[in-house]
Amino acid sequence: MWKFGSRTHFVKELWSLDEGEEVSLQGWVYRRSELGGLLFLRLRDSTGAVQVVFKEGNLPKERVDEARKAGIESSIWVKGVVRRDPRAPGGVEVVARDFRLIGPSENYPIRPGAGEEFLLDNRHLHIRSTYMRNVLKVREVVISAVDRWFRENGFVRVEAPTFVGAAVEGGATLFEVPYFGRKAYLTQSSQFYLEALIFAFENVYTIQPSFRAEKSRTRRHLTEFWHAEAEMAWADLDGMMDVVESLITYVTHEVVDKASENLKALNRKFNPVEERFPRISYDEAVDIAQSKGVDISWGDDLGTEAERTISLEFDVPVFVHRYPKEAKAFYHKPDPNRGEVVLCADLLAPEGIGEIVGGGQRIEDLDELLGRIREEGLNPDDYQWYLDLRRYGSVPHSGFGLGVERLVRWITGIGHVRDAIAFPRTPTRLYP
Ligand code: NSS
């Protein structure tokens, strides 16, 4: 005897069952139609969707009537038998023998053709869509792969605070929060805390949100994004690029291994990348951008347009290293062979995506760091603990930050980083 509310199978398991086998399923109504006296409900669970056919005679009339009332996104329980039918999507359907409407849903607001803003206002519902579920599944595989790569390569996972007292990446994008009569900020990057933690663990990483008050409305900026950051004692710029290269290579292989169905459903043809990635200097990058007509002069940071242009020149990720000192934050170590540039590197993803990783070698000398803090007009008092790291056993060290949503955007081929996160935060979006 069946027990109401129990589930014997997930949808994805149906395809390996024999014709006539009895199953109980739970899920949501994904599509519905009626044809020639037959009711068809497509039931979706977390593993897939299957067509369920209701025919009077196979189950009591009141159960069929109950099923008729099940609107799109109602939650339902069905018992039935597996039937192979070439006319059913995927070649398998379930012939209903019993039914319960568990949570009704009437006039589900999301319909085909809904506009972008409407979908964002209804993100709490839209995450159920095939599109969002596929993108978010790729995201989950990406985050797990990043975590696994670090753990398997000798990094210790750590966490840093969200409330902080001073800027890492420049004051212009700081979110200010009242803090018991003082000002606090939301962290822009966990880098400085990771720099402190290398003295305990040498190689550390974290995966947590960073916040930027970016007013620019672009396809690659969120005000809250997930940041995978790493810091390594004794590593130089080349060592840092080697790590980024292995990490990204691994993640792309994992996604193709574990989420190929999701990429296919997104119509995305994506091939895993192989080490090594080209490494070009900022000077070369500016030459390329200028030769393609981008308005940029030596000394400017590479903007969206320059990055797009450069990344379109390569069909693999490319490192751009040694930017002018003025274009980068104060903590970057100047190149000893060429004082006007710093030992940093950004990784640009192909297809016009642009920067997905930023990092480099840090200044390890106390006086040099103090000098740079003063040069940038910052207050050394705000950075005393950070300066202490140079007072007590300083070491050469390097690290980087990877924007999770930007990486997911590239891998999935979606048009905007906001779809790479379930509940995006942008200057105009705080709901849902
Ligand atoms: O500003 S970064 O280039 N670098 C840092 O924050 C360093 N302190 C990281 C470190 O060395 N530990 O940001 C790093 C990455 C960047 O390449 C993007 O992929 C991502 O963080 N990022 C963003 N993603 C989405 N939205 C916004 N606003 C954003 N800003 C940076």
Residues whose N, C-alpha, C, O or C-beta is under 5 A from the ligand:
A	BS01	NSS	E169 Q188 S189 Q191 R212 E214 R220 H221 L222 F225 E229 A230 E355 I356 V357 G358 G359 G399 F400 G401 L402 G403 R406
